[in-house]
Structures are given as structure tokens and as C-alpha cells.
Amino acid sequence: MAYSFAVSACLKRVDKLLKAGTEASLLYAALELRYGVEARMKEYLELTCYRFL
């Protein structure tokens, strides 16, 4: 199974981890949320940088 860093995939994993509610799952949810924010920032920068080239 391939691991996806797409924003929607990160958010799905965050939701699942938050529902688990364990200390470890909350830590991993925070990490997944960070991955999602970074993926969204990458999408945004790619769109805006190409617009100015």
C-alpha cells in the first residue's frame, strides 16, 4: 500500500487517529496534521509561483 501525502489523505488519517484518542495516536495525529499543512503550502506555492513565471 502506497503512503499518500495528499492533503485529503492526511486529513483522513488525522480524523481516524483523533477518534482513537490514545496518547500515541494524538501524537501521530499532530504529525499528520503537520504533513497536511506542508502539503497544502506546497500546492499553494506551486500555483502562485507558476503564475508569475
N, C-alpha and C positions, 0 to 999 in steps of 0.2 A: 504494500500500500504506500503510495506516494504521500509525502507530507506537504501540504499546501500552505504557503504564506500569504494567500489572498486574504483581503480584509474580511470578507464574509466567512471564510473558513476559520479565521482567528476568532471572530465573534461567536461562532457556533461552539468552538471549544471552550471559550470563556464562559458561556452560558451553562454548558454541561459541568464545568469544573465548579462554578459557583453553587450549582444545585447540590453537588456532592457535599460541600460545606466543611470538609475536613481542613485542618491547618495546612497540610501539604497541597491539597487541591486549590486552596486560596492563594498560596504562593505561586503555583503554576498558572493560575488564572491571571495574576498580575503580570507574569511574564508574557503570557499570550496576548494580553491587552497591549503591552508594550510593542510586541511584534505587529499587532494590528495597526497601531498608531504609526509605526515606522513604515509599514506597507502603504498606508493611506498618504503619508507625506511623500513617499517615493512617487506614487501615482500623480499627486498634485504637482510636484516639481517637474516631472516628465512632461505633463501637459503645458505648464506655464513656460518652461524653458524652450520647448519646441515652437511655441507661439512667437517667440522673439528672435528665432534664428532665421 
